[in-house]
């Protein structure tokens, strides 16, 4: 999955999963600047993706050992 690869490239931790309605849900932890880079990437998505809307919600820090696909 492209989001998984992008998050790992940026050194972020957390997870990504596809929802039944076609949306993608991402929870990412890391440095603010790197999270912003992921947010910019998500706004366009990988080739062939159709991003209609990006919604970001800031949560309290959650620690993960890596980035995974759920």
CHARMM-style PDB file with segment names, atoms N, HN, CA, C and O in Angstrom:
ATOM      1  N   UNK     1       0.839  -1.168   0.000  1.00  0.00      PROA
ATOM      2  CA  UNK     1       0.000   0.000   0.000  1.00  0.00      PROA
ATOM      3  C   UNK     1       0.890   1.239   0.000  1.00  0.00      PROA
ATOM      4  O   UNK     1       1.875   1.308   0.735  1.00  0.00      PROA
ATOM      5  N   UNK     2       0.541   2.188  -0.809  1.00  0.00      PROA
ATOM      6  HN  UNK     2      -0.260   2.131  -1.406  1.00  0.00      PROA
ATOM      7  CA  UNK     2       1.363   3.375  -1.013  1.00  0.00      PROA
ATOM      8  C   UNK     2       1.483   4.243   0.238  1.00  0.00      PROA
ATOM      9  O   UNK     2       2.551   4.795   0.500  1.00  0.00      PROA
ATOM     10  N   UNK     3       0.413   4.372   1.008  1.00  0.00      PROA
ATOM     11  HN  UNK     3      -0.455   3.924   0.795  1.00  0.00      PROA
ATOM     12  CA  UNK     3       0.459   5.191   2.217  1.00  0.00      PROA
ATOM     13  C   UNK     3       1.421   4.576   3.227  1.00  0.00      PROA
ATOM     14  O   UNK     3       2.173   5.298   3.882  1.00  0.00      PROA
ATOM     15  N   UNK     4       1.406   3.282   3.355  1.00  0.00      PROA
ATOM     16  HN  UNK     4       0.795   2.696   2.823  1.00  0.00      PROA
ATOM     17  CA  UNK     4       2.318   2.570   4.239  1.00  0.00      PROA
ATOM     18  C   UNK     4       3.761   2.862   3.838  1.00  0.00      PROA
ATOM     19  O   UNK     4       4.594   3.169   4.691  1.00  0.00      PROA
ATOM     20  N   UNK     5       4.051   2.770   2.562  1.00  0.00      PROA
ATOM     21  HN  UNK     5       3.374   2.521   1.869  1.00  0.00      PROA
ATOM     22  CA  UNK     5       5.407   3.026   2.075  1.00  0.00      PROA
ATOM     23  C   UNK     5       5.825   4.472   2.328  1.00  0.00      PROA
ATOM     24  O   UNK     5       6.953   4.728   2.748  1.00  0.00      PROA
ATOM     25  N   UNK     6       4.923   5.413   2.075  1.00  0.00      PROA
ATOM     26  HN  UNK     6       4.007   5.205   1.733  1.00  0.00      PROA
ATOM     27  CA  UNK     6       5.236   6.826   2.267  1.00  0.00      PROA
ATOM     28  C   UNK     6       5.505   7.129   3.740  1.00  0.00      PROA
ATOM     29  O   UNK     6       6.453   7.847   4.059  1.00  0.00      PROA
ATOM     30  N   UNK     7       4.690   6.595   4.628  1.00  0.00      PROA
ATOM     31  HN  UNK     7       3.920   6.012   4.369  1.00  0.00      PROA
ATOM     32  CA  UNK     7       4.876   6.824   6.062  1.00  0.00      PROA
ATOM     33  C   UNK     7       6.202   6.241   6.535  1.00  0.00      PROA
ATOM     34  O   UNK     7       6.916   6.865   7.320  1.00  0.00      PROA
ATOM     35  N   UNK     8       6.526   5.051   6.061  1.00  0.00      PROA
ATOM     36  HN  UNK     8       5.946   4.544   5.424  1.00  0.00      PROA
ATOM     37  CA  UNK     8       7.798   4.426   6.443  1.00  0.00      PROA
ATOM     38  C   UNK     8       8.970   5.219   5.899  1.00  0.00      PROA
ATOM     39  O   UNK     8       9.984   5.368   6.581  1.00  0.00      PROA
ATOM     40  N   UNK     9       8.849   5.729   4.688  1.00  0.00      PROA
ATOM     41  HN  UNK     9       8.026   5.608   4.134  1.00  0.00      PROA
ATOM     42  CA  UNK     9       9.897   6.558   4.088  1.00  0.00      PROA
ATOM     43  C   UNK     9      10.164   7.796   4.954  1.00  0.00      PROA
ATOM     44  O   UNK     9      11.308   8.231   5.087  1.00  0.00      PROA
ATOM     45  N   UNK    10       9.109   8.353   5.534  1.00  0.00      PROA
ATOM     46  HN  UNK    10       8.180   8.000   5.425  1.00  0.00      PROA
ATOM     47  CA  UNK    10       9.237   9.541   6.380  1.00  0.00      PROA
ATOM     48  C   UNK    10       9.642   9.197   7.817  1.00  0.00      PROA
ATOM     49  O   UNK    10       9.916  10.094   8.614  1.00  0.00      PROA
ATOM     50  N   UNK    11       9.680   7.912   8.146  1.00  0.00      PROA
ATOM     51  HN  UNK    11       9.458   7.184   7.498  1.00  0.00      PROA
ATOM     52  CA  UNK    11      10.064   7.492   9.493  1.00  0.00      PROA
ATOM     53  C   UNK    11       8.968   7.650  10.524  1.00  0.00      PROA
ATOM     54  O   UNK    11       9.246   7.785  11.715  1.00  0.00      PROA
ATOM     55  N   UNK    12       7.711   7.632  10.072  1.00  0.00      PROA
ATOM     56  HN  UNK    12       7.485   7.522   9.104  1.00  0.00      PROA
ATOM     57  CA  UNK    12       6.573   7.766  10.970  1.00  0.00      PROA
ATOM     58  C   UNK    12       6.142   6.399  11.491  1.00  0.00      PROA
ATOM     59  O   UNK    12       6.477   5.365  10.912  1.00  0.00      PROA
ATOM     60  N   UNK    13       5.402   6.409  12.583  1.00  0.00      PROA
ATOM     61  HN  UNK    13       5.130   7.249  13.053  1.00  0.00      PROA
ATOM     62  CA  UNK    13       4.815   5.184  13.107  1.00  0.00      PROA
ATOM     63  C   UNK    13       3.304   5.348  13.133  1.00  0.00      PROA
ATOM     64  O   UNK    13       2.790   6.463  13.043  1.00  0.00      PROA
ATOM     65  N   UNK    14       2.595   4.231  13.257  1.00  0.00      PROA
ATOM     66  HN  UNK    14       3.012   3.326  13.330  1.00  0.00      PROA
ATOM     67  CA  UNK    14       1.142   4.265  13.296  1.00  0.00      PROA
ATOM     68  C   UNK    14       0.557   3.194  12.400  1.00  0.00      PROA
ATOM     69  O   UNK    14       1.100   2.093  12.303  1.00  0.00      PROA
ATOM     70  N   UNK    15      -0.564   3.515  11.734  1.00  0.00      PROA
ATOM     71  HN  UNK    15      -1.005   4.409  11.813  1.00  0.00      PROA
ATOM     72  CA  UNK    15      -1.218   2.517  10.887  1.00  0.00      PROA
ATOM     73  C   UNK    15      -2.100   3.174   9.831  1.00  0.00      PROA
ATOM     74  O   UNK    15      -2.428   4.358   9.910  1.00  0.00      PROA
ATOM     75  N   UNK    16      -2.470   2.364   8.840  1.00  0.00      PROA
ATOM     76  HN  UNK    16      -2.203   1.403   8.775  1.00  0.00      PROA
ATOM     77  CA  UNK    16      -3.378   2.769   7.774  1.00  0.00      PROA
ATOM     78  C   UNK    16      -4.332   1.611   7.518  1.00  0.00      PROA
ATOM     79  O   UNK    16      -3.951   0.445   7.624  1.00  0.00      PROA
ATOM     80  N   UNK    17      -5.576   1.940   7.180  1.00  0.00      PROA
ATOM     81  HN  UNK    17      -5.886   2.887   7.094  1.00  0.00      PROA
ATOM     82  CA  UNK    17      -6.520   0.886   6.819  1.00  0.00      PROA
ATOM     83  C   UNK    17      -7.541   1.433   5.828  1.00  0.00      PROA
ATOM     84  O   UNK    17      -7.891   2.612   5.858  1.00  0.00      PROA
ATOM     85  N   UNK    18      -8.009   0.551   4.953  1.00  0.00      PROA
ATOM     86  HN  UNK    18      -7.725  -0.408   4.928  1.00  0.00      PROA
ATOM     87  CA  UNK    18      -9.073   0.877   4.009  1.00  0.00      PROA
ATOM     88  C   UNK    18     -10.406   0.600   4.686  1.00  0.00      PROA
ATOM     89  O   UNK    18     -10.582  -0.435   5.328  1.00  0.00      PROA
ATOM     90  N   UNK    19     -11.345   1.529   4.540  1.00  0.00      PROA
ATOM     91  HN  UNK    19     -11.202   2.371   4.019  1.00  0.00      PROA
ATOM     92  CA  UNK    19     -12.681   1.351   5.092  1.00  0.00      PROA
ATOM     93  C   UNK    19     -13.610   0.815   4.011  1.00  0.00      PROA
ATOM     94  O   UNK    19     -13.340   0.978   2.821  1.00  0.00      PROA
ATOM     95  N   UNK    20     -14.687   0.187   4.415  1.00  0.00      PROA
ATOM     96  HN  UNK    20     -14.906   0.055   5.382  1.00  0.00      PROA
ATOM     97  CA  UNK    20     -15.627  -0.443   3.479  1.00  0.00      PROA
ATOM     98  C   UNK    20     -16.224   0.533   2.469  1.00  0.00      PROA
ATOM     99  O   UNK    20     -16.586   0.135   1.362  1.00  0.00      PROA
ATOM    100  N   UNK    21     -16.329   1.804   2.842  1.00  0.00      PROA
ATOM    101  HN  UNK    21     -16.035   2.128   3.741  1.00  0.00      PROA
ATOM    102  CA  UNK    21     -16.942   2.789   1.942  1.00  0.00      PROA
ATOM    103  C   UNK    21     -15.949   3.441   0.976  1.00  0.00      PROA
ATOM    104  O   UNK    21     -16.303   4.384   0.269  1.00  0.00      PROA
ATOM    105  N   UNK    22     -14.702   2.941   0.941  1.00  0.00      PROA
ATOM    106  HN  UNK    22     -14.414   2.174   1.515  1.00  0.00      PROA
ATOM    107  CA  UNK    22     -13.703   3.457   0.001  1.00  0.00      PROA
ATOM    108  C   UNK    22     -12.764   4.482   0.600  1.00  0.00      PROA
ATOM    109  O   UNK    22     -11.768   4.847  -0.024  1.00  0.00      PROA
ATOM    110  N   UNK    23     -13.062   4.952   1.797  1.00  0.00      PROA
ATOM    111  HN  UNK    23     -13.871   4.655   2.304  1.00  0.00      PROA
ATOM    112  CA  UNK    23     -12.165   5.904   2.450  1.00  0.00      PROA
ATOM    113  C   UNK    23     -10.949   5.175   3.012  1.00  0.00      PROA
ATOM    114  O   UNK    23     -10.950   3.955   3.181  1.00  0.00      PROA
ATOM    115  N   UNK    24      -9.917   5.956   3.295  1.00  0.00      PROA
ATOM    116  HN  UNK    24      -9.916   6.947   3.158  1.00  0.00      PROA
ATOM    117  CA  UNK    24      -8.703   5.431   3.910  1.00  0.00      PROA
ATOM    118  C   UNK    24      -8.520   6.165   5.228  1.00  0.00      PROA
ATOM    119  O   UNK    24      -8.623   7.391   5.282  1.00  0.00      PROA
ATOM    120  N   UNK    25      -8.252   5.421   6.283  1.00  0.00      PROA
ATOM    121  HN  UNK    25      -8.169   4.425   6.239  1.00  0.00      PROA
ATOM    122  CA  UNK    25      -8.039   5.998   7.607  1.00  0.00      PROA
ATOM    123  C   UNK    25      -6.582   5.808   7.989  1.00  0.00      PROA
ATOM    124  O   UNK    25      -6.033   4.713   7.860  1.00  0.00      PROA
ATOM    125  N   UNK    26      -5.956   6.885   8.461  1.00  0.00      PROA
ATOM    126  HN  UNK    26      -6.402   7.774   8.565  1.00  0.00      PROA
ATOM    127  CA  UNK    26      -4.534   6.862   8.817  1.00  0.00      PROA
ATOM    128  C   UNK    26      -4.370   7.426  10.214  1.00  0.00      PROA
ATOM    129  O   UNK    26      -4.958   8.458  10.537  1.00  0.00      PROA
ATOM    130  N   UNK    27      -3.584   6.769  11.042  1.00  0.00      PROA
ATOM    131  HN  UNK    27      -3.106   5.931  10.779  1.00  0.00      PROA
ATOM    132  CA  UNK    27      -3.163   7.315  12.318  1.00  0.00      PROA
ATOM    133  C   UNK    27      -1.649   7.303  12.288  1.00  0.00      PROA
ATOM    134  O   UNK    27      -1.031   6.241  12.220  1.00  0.00      PROA
ATOM    135  N   UNK    28      -1.049   8.486  12.340  1.00  0.00      PROA
ATOM    136  HN  UNK    28      -1.551   9.349  12.396  1.00  0.00      PROA
ATOM    137  CA  UNK    28       0.405   8.588  12.224  1.00  0.00      PROA
ATOM    138  C   UNK    28       0.975   9.377  13.393  1.00  0.00      PROA
ATOM    139  O   UNK    28       0.382  10.352  13.853  1.00  0.00      PROA
ATOM    140  N   UNK    29       2.135   8.937  13.862  1.00  0.00      PROA
ATOM    141  HN  UNK    29       2.616   8.145  13.488  1.00  0.00      PROA
ATOM    142  CA  UNK    29       2.857   9.614  14.944  1.00  0.00      PROA
ATOM    143  C   UNK    29       4.260   9.927  14.460  1.00  0.00      PROA
ATOM    144  O   UNK    29       4.886   9.144  13.746  1.00  0.00      PROA
ATOM    145  N   UNK    30       4.735  11.099  14.872  1.00  0.00      PROA
ATOM    146  HN  UNK    30       4.226  11.735  15.452  1.00  0.00      PROA
ATOM    147  CA  UNK    30       6.088  11.489  14.502  1.00  0.00      PROA
ATOM    148  C   UNK    30       6.274  12.981  14.650  1.00  0.00      PROA
ATOM    149  O   UNK    30       5.423  13.673  15.210  1.00  0.00      PROA
ATOM    150  N   UNK    31       7.387  13.472  14.148  1.00  0.00      PROA
ATOM    151  HN  UNK    31       8.079  12.910  13.694  1.00  0.00      PROA
ATOM    152  CA  UNK    31       7.692  14.899  14.218  1.00  0.00      PROA
ATOM    153  C   UNK    31       6.693  15.689  13.387  1.00  0.00      PROA
ATOM    154  O   UNK    31       6.250  15.235  12.332  1.00  0.00      PROA
ATOM    155  N   UNK    32       6.347  16.862  13.865  1.00  0.00      PROA
ATOM    156  HN  UNK    32       6.706  17.231  14.722  1.00  0.00      PROA
ATOM    157  CA  UNK    32       5.344  17.710  13.227  1.00  0.00      PROA
ATOM    158  C   UNK    32       5.646  17.949  11.752  1.00  0.00      PROA
ATOM    159  O   UNK    32       4.746  17.859  10.917  1.00  0.00      PROA
ATOM    160  N   UNK    33       6.888  18.249  11.421  1.00  0.00      PROA
ATOM    161  HN  UNK    33       7.620  18.322  12.099  1.00  0.00      PROA
ATOM    162  CA  UNK    33       7.270  18.526  10.031  1.00  0.00      PROA
ATOM    163  C   UNK    33       7.052  17.296   9.147  1.00  0.00      PROA
ATOM    164  O   UNK    33       6.612  17.427   8.004  1.00  0.00      PROA
ATOM    165  N   UNK    34       7.350  16.127   9.655  1.00  0.00      PROA
ATOM    166  HN  UNK    34       7.708  16.020  10.583  1.00  0.00      PROA
ATOM    167  CA  UNK    34       7.172  14.896   8.882  1.00  0.00      PROA
ATOM    168  C   UNK    34       5.693  14.559   8.725  1.00  0.00      PROA
ATOM    169  O   UNK    34       5.265  14.069   7.679  1.00  0.00      PROA
ATOM    170  N   UNK    35       4.921  14.825   9.771  1.00  0.00      PROA
ATOM    171  HN  UNK    35       5.268  15.223  10.620  1.00  0.00      PROA
ATOM    172  CA  UNK    35       3.470  14.613   9.667  1.00  0.00      PROA
ATOM    173  C   UNK    35       2.863  15.548   8.627  1.00  0.00      PROA
ATOM    174  O   UNK    35       1.947  15.159   7.903  1.00  0.00      PROA
ATOM    175  N   UNK    36       3.362  16.768   8.550  1.00  0.00      PROA
ATOM    176  HN  UNK    36       4.107  17.084   9.139  1.00  0.00      PROA
ATOM    177  CA  UNK    36       2.879  17.717   7.551  1.00  0.00      PROA
ATOM    178  C   UNK    36       3.220  17.222   6.139  1.00  0.00      PROA
ATOM    179  O   UNK    36       2.420  17.378   5.216  1.00  0.00      PROA
ATOM    180  N   UNK    37       4.398  16.632   5.976  1.00  0.00      PROA
ATOM    181  HN  UNK    37       5.047  16.506   6.726  1.00  0.00      PROA
ATOM    182  CA  UNK    37       4.778  16.078   4.666  1.00  0.00      PROA
ATOM    183  C   UNK    37       3.834  14.943   4.274  1.00  0.00      PROA
ATOM    184  O   UNK    37       3.422  14.846   3.119  1.00  0.00      PROA
ATOM    185  N   UNK    38       3.495  14.086   5.235  1.00  0.00      PROA
ATOM    186  HN  UNK    38       3.830  14.165   6.174  1.00  0.00      PROA
ATOM    187  CA  UNK    38       2.560  13.003   4.943  1.00  0.00      PROA
ATOM    188  C   UNK    38       1.193  13.581   4.588  1.00  0.00      PROA
ATOM    189  O   UNK    38       0.543  13.108   3.655  1.00  0.00      PROA
ATOM    190  N   UNK    39       0.759  14.589   5.316  1.00  0.00      PROA
ATOM    191  HN  UNK    39       1.287  14.973   6.074  1.00  0.00      PROA
ATOM    192  CA  UNK    39      -0.525  15.231   5.037  1.00  0.00      PROA
ATOM    193  C   UNK    39      -0.560  15.790   3.612  1.00  0.00      PROA
ATOM    194  O   UNK    39      -1.558  15.624   2.911  1.00  0.00      PROA
ATOM    195  N   UNK    40       0.502  16.440   3.186  1.00  0.00      PROA
ATOM    196  HN  UNK    40       1.312  16.575   3.756  1.00  0.00      PROA
ATOM    197  CA  UNK    40       0.567  16.974   1.822  1.00  0.00      PROA
ATOM    198  C   UNK    40       0.507  15.843   0.805  1.00  0.00      PROA
ATOM    199  O   UNK    40      -0.181  15.956  -0.210  1.00  0.00      PROA
ATOM    200  N   UNK    41       1.216  14.759   1.067  1.00  0.00      PROA
ATOM    201  HN  UNK    41       1.774  14.667   1.892  1.00  0.00      PROA
ATOM    202  CA  UNK    41       1.201  13.610   0.163  1.00  0.00      PROA
ATOM    203  C   UNK    41      -0.200  13.003   0.104  1.00  0.00      PROA
ATOM    204  O   UNK    41      -0.689  12.674  -0.977  1.00  0.00      PROA
ATOM    205  N   UNK    42      -0.851  12.854   1.269  1.00  0.00      PROA
ATOM    206  HN  UNK    42      -0.454  13.121   2.147  1.00  0.00      PROA
ATOM    207  CA  UNK    42      -2.196  12.273   1.318  1.00  0.00      PROA
ATOM    208  C   UNK    42      -3.209  13.116   0.557  1.00  0.00      PROA
ATOM    209  O   UNK    42      -4.181  12.583   0.021  1.00  0.00      PROA
ATOM    210  N   UNK    43      -2.992  14.419   0.508  1.00  0.00      PROA
ATOM    211  HN  UNK    43      -2.202  14.852   0.944  1.00  0.00      PROA
ATOM    212  CA  UNK    43      -3.913  15.307  -0.184  1.00  0.00      PROA
ATOM    213  C   UNK    43      -3.979  15.008  -1.682  1.00  0.00      PROA
ATOM    214  O   UNK    43      -4.969  15.325  -2.342  1.00  0.00      PROA
ATOM    215  N   UNK    44      -2.917  14.396  -2.214  1.00  0.00      PROA
ATOM    216  HN  UNK    44      -2.113  14.139  -1.678  1.00  0.00      PROA
ATOM    217  CA  UNK    44      -2.892  14.014  -3.635  1.00  0.00      PROA
ATOM    218  C   UNK    44      -2.985  12.499  -3.805  1.00  0.00      PROA
ATOM    219  O   UNK    44      -3.562  12.005  -4.774  1.00  0.00      PROA
ATOM    220  N   UNK    45      -2.409  11.773  -2.850  1.00  0.00      PROA
ATOM    221  HN  UNK    45      -1.940  12.175  -2.063  1.00  0.00      PROA
ATOM    222  CA  UNK    45      -2.430  10.315  -2.911  1.00  0.00      PROA
ATOM    223  C   UNK    45      -1.500   9.774  -3.977  1.00  0.00      PROA
ATOM    224  O   UNK    45      -0.838  10.541  -4.676  1.00  0.00      PROA
ATOM    225  N   UNK    46      -1.445   8.466  -4.106  1.00  0.00      PROA
ATOM    226  HN  UNK    46      -1.982   7.843  -3.538  1.00  0.00      PROA
ATOM    227  CA  UNK    46      -0.598   7.834  -5.117  1.00  0.00      PROA
ATOM    228  C   UNK    46      -1.219   7.979  -6.504  1.00  0.00      PROA
ATOM    229  O   UNK    46      -2.363   8.411  -6.644  1.00  0.00      PROA
ATOM    230  N   UNK    47      -0.462   7.616  -7.508  1.00  0.00      PROA
ATOM    231  HN  UNK    47       0.467   7.265  -7.394  1.00  0.00      PROA
ATOM    232  CA  UNK    47      -0.966   7.626  -8.873  1.00  0.00      PROA
ATOM    233  C   UNK    47      -2.246   6.810  -8.949  1.00  0.00      PROA
ATOM    234  O   UNK    47      -2.345   5.750  -8.331  1.00  0.00      PROA
ATOM    235  N   UNK    48      -3.207   7.287  -9.687  1.00  0.00      PROA
ATOM    236  HN  UNK    48      -3.127   8.148 -10.188  1.00  0.00      PROA
ATOM    237  CA  UNK    48      -4.505   6.654  -9.893  1.00  0.00      PROA
ATOM    238  C   UNK    48      -5.475   6.842  -8.723  1.00  0.00      PROA
ATOM    239  O   UNK    48      -6.620   6.397  -8.807  1.00  0.00      PROA
ATOM    240  N   UNK    49      -5.048   7.485  -7.641  1.00  0.00      PROA
ATOM    241  HN  UNK    49      -4.118   7.847  -7.573  1.00  0.00      PROA
ATOM    242  CA  UNK    49      -5.965   7.737  -6.524  1.00  0.00      PROA
ATOM    243  C   UNK    49      -6.826   8.956  -6.836  1.00  0.00      PROA
ATOM    244  O   UNK    49      -6.413   9.854  -7.570  1.00  0.00      PROA
ATOM    245  N   UNK    50      -8.004   8.972  -6.280  1.00  0.00      PROA
ATOM    246  HN  UNK    50      -8.340   8.242  -5.684  1.00  0.00      PROA
ATOM    247  CA  UNK    50      -8.907  10.112  -6.424  1.00  0.00      PROA
ATOM    248  C   UNK    50      -9.216  10.618  -5.020  1.00  0.00      PROA
ATOM    249  O   UNK    50     -10.079  10.080  -4.326  1.00  0.00      PROA
ATOM    250  N   UNK    51      -8.497  11.661  -4.614  1.00  0.00      PROA
ATOM    251  HN  UNK    51      -7.796  12.098  -5.177  1.00  0.00      PROA
ATOM    252  CA  UNK    51      -8.692  12.236  -3.290  1.00  0.00      PROA
ATOM    253  C   UNK    51      -9.730  13.344  -3.411  1.00  0.00      PROA
ATOM    254  O   UNK    51      -9.522  14.328  -4.121  1.00  0.00      PROA
ATOM    255  N   UNK    52     -10.834  13.175  -2.721  1.00  0.00      PROA
ATOM    256  HN  UNK    52     -11.003  12.375  -2.145  1.00  0.00      PROA
ATOM    257  CA  UNK    52     -11.915  14.159  -2.756  1.00  0.00      PROA
ATOM    258  C   UNK    52     -11.816  15.100  -1.564  1.00  0.00      PROA
ATOM    259  O   UNK    52     -12.066  16.299  -1.687  1.00  0.00      PROA
ATOM    260  N   UNK    53     -11.454  14.555  -0.418  1.00  0.00      PROA
ATOM    261  HN  UNK    53     -11.251  13.581  -0.317  1.00  0.00      PROA
ATOM    262  CA  UNK    53     -11.418  15.343   0.806  1.00  0.00      PROA
ATOM    263  C   UNK    53     -10.393  14.746   1.754  1.00  0.00      PROA
ATOM    264  O   UNK    53     -10.265  13.527   1.863  1.00  0.00      PROA
ATOM    265  N   UNK    54      -9.668  15.617   2.438  1.00  0.00      PROA
ATOM    266  HN  UNK    54      -9.773  16.607   2.349  1.00  0.00      PROA
ATOM    267  CA  UNK    54      -8.721  15.181   3.456  1.00  0.00      PROA
ATOM    268  C   UNK    54      -9.139  15.824   4.768  1.00  0.00      PROA
ATOM    269  O   UNK    54      -9.234  17.048   4.865  1.00  0.00      PROA
ATOM    270  N   UNK    55      -9.384  15.011   5.761  1.00  0.00      PROA
ATOM    271  HN  UNK    55      -9.306  14.017   5.682  1.00  0.00      PROA
ATOM    272  CA  UNK    55      -9.778  15.508   7.078  1.00  0.00      PROA
ATOM    273  C   UNK    55      -8.720  15.081   8.075  1.00  0.00      PROA
ATOM    274  O   UNK    55      -8.396  13.898   8.174  1.00  0.00      PROA
ATOM    275  N   UNK    56      -8.175  16.044   8.819  1.00  0.00      PROA
ATOM    276  HN  UNK    56      -8.438  17.005   8.739  1.00  0.00      PROA
ATOM    277  CA  UNK    56      -7.148  15.749   9.811  1.00  0.00      PROA
ATOM    278  C   UNK    56      -7.634  16.136  11.193  1.00  0.00      PROA
ATOM    279  O   UNK    56      -8.194  17.213  11.395  1.00  0.00      PROA
ATOM    280  N   UNK    57      -7.414  15.250  12.125  1.00  0.00      PROA
ATOM    281  HN  UNK    57      -6.959  14.375  11.960  1.00  0.00      PROA
ATOM    282  CA  UNK    57      -7.782  15.483  13.517  1.00  0.00      PROA
ATOM    283  C   UNK    57      -6.536  15.238  14.355  1.00  0.00      PROA
ATOM    284  O   UNK    57      -5.904  14.186  14.251  1.00  0.00      PROA
ATOM    285  N   UNK    58      -6.187  16.214  15.186  1.00  0.00      PROA
ATOM    286  HN  UNK    58      -6.701  17.067  15.271  1.00  0.00      PROA
ATOM    287  CA  UNK    58      -5.035  16.057  16.049  1.00  0.00      PROA
ATOM    288  C   UNK    58      -5.445  15.299  17.301  1.00  0.00      PROA
ATOM    289  O   UNK    58      -6.431  15.645  17.952  1.00  0.00      PROA
ATOM    290  N   UNK    59      -4.686  14.268  17.632  1.00  0.00      PROA
ATOM    291  HN  UNK    59      -3.885  13.988  17.103  1.00  0.00      PROA
ATOM    292  CA  UNK    59      -4.939  13.451  18.821  1.00  0.00      PROA
ATOM    293  C   UNK    59      -3.749  13.534  19.755  1.00  0.00      PROA
ATOM    294  O   UNK    59      -2.664  13.959  19.358  1.00  0.00      PROA
ATOM    295  N   UNK    60      -3.954  13.130  20.992  1.00  0.00      PROA
ATOM    296  HN  UNK    60      -4.835  12.785  21.315  1.00  0.00      PROA
ATOM    297  CA  UNK    60      -2.827  13.014  21.911  1.00  0.00      PROA
ATOM    298  C   UNK    60      -1.840  12.008  21.352  1.00  0.00      PROA
ATOM    299  O   UNK    60      -2.228  11.075  20.649  1.00  0.00      PROA
ATOM    300  N   UNK    61      -0.565  12.193  21.662  1.00  0.00      PROA
ATOM    301  HN  UNK    61      -0.249  12.951  22.233  1.00  0.00      PROA
ATOM    302  CA  UNK    61       0.489  11.318  21.150  1.00  0.00      PROA
ATOM    303  C   UNK    61       0.205   9.869  21.511  1.00  0.00      PROA
ATOM    304  O   UNK    61      -0.162   9.547  22.641  1.00  0.00      PROA
ATOM    305  N   UNK    62       0.385   9.008  20.521  1.00  0.00      PROA
ATOM    306  HN  UNK    62       0.683   9.270  19.603  1.00  0.00      PROA
ATOM    307  CA  UNK    62       0.266   7.565  20.719  1.00  0.00      PROA
ATOM    308  C   UNK    62       1.532   6.930  20.171  1.00  0.00      PROA
ATOM    309  O   UNK    62       1.949   7.234  19.054  1.00  0.00      PROA
ATOM    310  N   UNK    63       2.131   6.068  20.935  1.00  0.00      PROA
ATOM    311  HN  UNK    63       1.792   5.821  21.842  1.00  0.00      PROA
ATOM    312  CA  UNK    63       3.403   5.462  20.541  1.00  0.00      PROA
ATOM    313  C   UNK    63       3.177   4.116  19.867  1.00  0.00      PROA
ATOM    314  O   UNK    63       2.443   3.267  20.373  1.00  0.00      PROA
ATOM    315  N   UNK    64       3.817   3.937  18.722  1.00  0.00      PROA
ATOM    316  HN  UNK    64       4.413   4.627  18.311  1.00  0.00      PROA
ATOM    317  CA  UNK    64       3.783   2.688  17.960  1.00  0.00      PROA
ATOM    318  C   UNK    64       5.220   2.320  17.629  1.00  0.00      PROA
ATOM    319  O   UNK    64       6.073   3.202  17.525  1.00  0.00      PROA
ATOM    320  N   UNK    65       5.498   1.060  17.466  1.00  0.00      PROA
ATOM    321  HN  UNK    65       4.805   0.343  17.551  1.00  0.00      PROA
ATOM    322  CA  UNK    65       6.867   0.628  17.181  1.00  0.00      PROA
ATOM    323  C   UNK    65       7.214   0.755  15.696  1.00  0.00      PROA
ATOM    324  O   UNK    65       8.389   0.847  15.339  1.00  0.00      PROA
ATOM    325  N   UNK    66       6.202   0.759  14.835  1.00  0.00      PROA
ATOM    326  HN  UNK    66       5.248   0.684  15.125  1.00  0.00      PROA
ATOM    327  CA  UNK    66       6.424   0.876  13.390  1.00  0.00      PROA
ATOM    328  C   UNK    66       5.160   1.389  12.717  1.00  0.00      PROA
ATOM    329  O   UNK    66       4.231   1.832  13.393  1.00  0.00      PROA
ATOM    330  N   UNK    67       5.119   1.334  11.412  1.00  0.00      PROA
ATOM    331  HN  UNK    67       5.873   0.975  10.863  1.00  0.00      PROA
ATOM    332  CA  UNK    67       3.920   1.709  10.655  1.00  0.00      PROA
ATOM    333  C   UNK    67       3.396   0.442  10.004  1.00  0.00      PROA
ATOM    334  O   UNK    67       4.161  -0.308   9.397  1.00  0.00      PROA
ATOM    335  N   UNK    68       2.094   0.194  10.125  1.00  0.00      PROA
ATOM    336  HN  UNK    68       1.472   0.803  10.618  1.00  0.00      PROA
ATOM    337  CA  UNK    68       1.559  -1.065   9.619  1.00  0.00      PROA
ATOM    338  C   UNK    68       0.239  -0.852   8.871  1.00  0.00      PROA
ATOM    339  O   UNK    68      -0.379   0.210   8.945  1.00  0.00      PROA
ATOM    340  N   UNK    69      -0.164  -1.884   8.160  1.00  0.00      PROA
ATOM    341  HN  UNK    69       0.338  -2.747   8.100  1.00  0.00      PROA
ATOM    342  CA  UNK    69      -1.445  -1.920   7.465  1.00  0.00      PROA
ATOM    343  C   UNK    69      -2.387  -2.764   8.300  1.00  0.00      PROA
ATOM    344  O   UNK    69      -2.057  -3.887   8.679  1.00  0.00      PROA
ATOM    345  N   UNK    70      -3.546  -2.227   8.582  1.00  0.00      PROA
ATOM    346  HN  UNK    70      -3.814  -1.314   8.274  1.00  0.00      PROA
ATOM    347  CA  UNK    70      -4.536  -2.976   9.380  1.00  0.00      PROA
ATOM    348  C   UNK    70      -5.600  -3.541   8.501  1.00  0.00      PROA
ATOM    349  OT1 UNK    70      -6.518  -4.200   8.988  1.00  0.00      PROA
TER     350      UNK     70
END
